[in-house]
Amino acid sequence: MNDRERHGSCLAVGARPRRRGAAVLGLALIALAPLLTGCGGGDSHDGAAGKPGTKPLTRTQVKSIVPDAAAMPGWRTSGAAVAGPVAEGRQSGAIRCDRPTGGFCGDATSYARADFSGEKRPQISFSVLAYKDTDTARARYPRILRKYKDSFVQARDVNVGLIGDQRAARMGYGARMTATSRGGFAVVRVGQVIVLASGDGGEQTMTSAVLTEIATLVARRAEQAEDQGMAWQRLPSPSPTTSPGN
C-alpha cells in the first residue's frame, strides 16, 4: 500500500480508488515507508517505491494522461493535445525545461501537453513528462519543482490533498500583481511520471479549489495509464468547483 491508495477521503469528486491484487498489496506492505497523516499539500516526501518490472509508458499512454475534451466538460480545448519525443516538445516550446539540453528533460522518454479555456474560467494547462522508471522520475522531481516554485509573486503553498507519490502546489500573482494575474501550479509525481497542472486567471476563477481539482484529475489519469494502460478519469459534469460562478 502506498500513499495514493490510502485516505479515500482525499479523492476528488468523480475519482475512483484503485484496486490491487492480494499479492501486490502484500509486497507493498513489506516496503511501507513512514506514513504521512492527513491530506497534506506542499512539497511532500516520497510516498512509494516503483513497482518491480515497470516498463516505460508508450507515447500513446503518455498522451492519454492529459485530459481531452470529454474529460473537461464545459471547457474548450485550446488547440489539439500534443505528445511525442521530449526533443520535439523542447524545440516547439510545448514543455519548459531547466536547461537547453539535458536537465530534467534530458532523460525523459516522452511528453504530452493539453490546454483549456472557457468563459469565466481560467486558462488551464496540463503537462506530462514520462521517465524510464520510478527512480529516474524521483530524482528529477526536485529539479522540476525548483523550476516552477518561484513562478509567482507572493506565492503560498496550497493543500491539494494526498495525490500521487510526491506533490507540491503553490498559488500567487504574476508580475503585474493584479487580481487578473492570479495563478497557480501543482507538480505531482506518480510512479515514473511527473505531471504538472497550472492555471492563470482572476480572483474569482483561479482558486485553490480549481487547482486541487485539476491536479487530482491529471494525477488519477497518470495512475490509470500506469496501472491499466490508458487513462479515463474525467471531471464531473457540471464540476462543483470549475463551473462558472463557483
N, C-alpha and C positions, 0 to 999 in steps of 0.2 A: 504493500500500500504506500502510495506517495502522497504529497500534499495536495495534488489535484483530485485525488479520489476520496479525501476526507471532507468534512464540513459541507454537507449537501446544501446547507442554507446559503452558501456563497454562490450558488448557481443563479444566473440571471433568468428573468422570465423567458421561457421557451428553451432554456438549456436542458440538456439531458445528461445524467451521470453515466459514466462508462461502466461496462460490465467486464469482469475479469474471470478467468477460469481459476479453479482452486489451486492448480499448480503454480500459475504465475503469481497469484496472491501470496502463496507460501514463500516463494523466492523473494518477493518484495518485502515481506515482513522480516525476513532474516537481515536484509540490508537497511532496515528502517533507521533513518537518521533522527536526531533530537527534533521533537515536533515543535512547530510554531503554533501559537494559540491564536484563536480568533480569525478574523478575515482581514489581515493586515494589508496595508499599502506600502508605498515607499520602496526603497531598494532592499530586496529580500535576500535571504540566504538561499543556497541551493536546496531544492526540495527533494530531488530524487536522482539516482544514477540512471543511465540509459539502460534499455533492455538489451540483454546479450543478443548478438547476431542481427541487430537492427541494420537494415540496408538503407542506403541513401534514397530519398524520395525521387521519383521521376519528375520531370518538368510538368507533366500533366497534373500530378498530385500536388505539386507546389502551387500551381496556378489555381487549383480548386480551393486552396486555403483562403485566398482573398475573396470576399463576398461578390456575388453577381447581383443583377437587378432583382432577381427573385428573392434573394436573401435580405434585401433592404427595401421593404415595402414603403412607398411614399417618397422615396428618394429617386433622383435621376443620376444615371452614370455620366461622368464627365469624360467621355471617350471610352474606348474599349480597354478592358484589362490587358496588361502586358506581362509577359513572362519569358524567360529564356536564360541563356548563359549570363553570368554576372558581368562579364566584359561588355556585353551589349547594353545592359542596364546602366553601367557606369558611363559609357560613351554617350548614351542618349540623355542622361540626366534623370532617368527614372528612379534611380536609387542614389542616396547620398552616402559617400564613403569618407573615411577619415584621411585617406591618402590617395594620390593619383594612381598609384599602383600598390599592390599588397594591402596591408592594413586588414581591417576586419572583413573587407570584401574579397580579399585576395584568395582565400581558400574556401569560399562559399561555392557550392556546386551549382546553384541556380537561384533565381529571384522571381518575384511577382509583385505587381502593384495594381491597385484599382482606386479610383477617385469618385466621389459622390458629392452632389449638391442638391439643394431643394429650396423651395420658397420658405422663408423664415426659418431656415435651417443653416447650420454651419457648413463650411467646406470640410469634407472628411477625406482622409487618405489612409489606405491600408498598404503596408509593405511587408514583404517576407524575404528573409534570407535563409536558405537551407544549407546545411553542412553535411559532411560525410558521416559524422557520428556525434553522439552526445558530448563527448569530451571536447571536441573542437568547438561546438556551439557554446559550451560552458566557458571555455577560455576566451571566446570573443565577446561574450555578453558585456563584461565591464567596459570594454572599449566602445561598444555601441552606445551604452548608457552615457558615457562621458561625452560622446558626440552631441547628444540631444539634451543633456541635463541643463545646460545654460542657454537654451533656445529662447527663453522668455525672461522678461524683466519682472522683478518682484515675484518670482515663482515660488510655489509652495507644493509640498508633497500632497498627493491625493490617494486616498484609500480606494482601490479598485477591487478589493476582495482577494481571496486566496486563489488566484488563477495561475495555471502553468506551474513550472518548476522554479522560476525566478521571475520577479516582476517589479517594476517601478513606474510611477506615474507622477507628473507634475503639471500644474497649470499656472499661467501668468499672463503678462501683457507683452505685446510687441513693442518695437522701438518707439512708436507714437504714444504708447501708454494711454490709449483711449478705450472706451467700452467696446468699440467695434474691432479692436485689435486683440481681443481676448482669445487665448488659445491654450492647447494642452496636448500632451502626448503620453502614451503608455508603451513601454518596451517589455515584452514578455518572452521568456524562453520556454518552449515546450519541447522537451527532448532535444532533438537535433535541429530544431527550427527556432529562429528568433523572429517574432512578429512585432510590427510597430503599428499602432493606431494613433492618428493625430487629427486634430481639428482646429479650425480657426473661425471665429465668428464674434457676435456681440454678447453682452452680458446675459441676455435672455435666451440665447440659443446655444452658446457653447458653455455648458455647465459640467460639473463633476459627474452628474448622473449620466449625461450623454457620453462622456469619456469612459465611464465604467461600463456602460452597455456595449459600446463598440469594441472596447478592449476584450470584454468577456466573449463577445461574438467571435472575433478572429482567433482567440485562444482556443475556444471549443472546436473551431474548424480545423485548427492545427492538430489537435488531439485526434480528431476523426480521420484526418488524412494519414496520420501515423499508424493508427490502430485498425482502421477499416479500409484504407486505400483511397478514399475520396471523402471530401467534406460536404455536409448537407445542412448544417445549422443555419437558422435564419432568425431575424428579429421577429417578434410578434407583430401582428397587424390588427389594429394600429399599435405602434410602440408606445408604452406608457411614459417614456422619457424623451424620445426623439420626435414625437409628433408635435406639430406647431401648437403653441400655446401652453406647452408643458415645460 
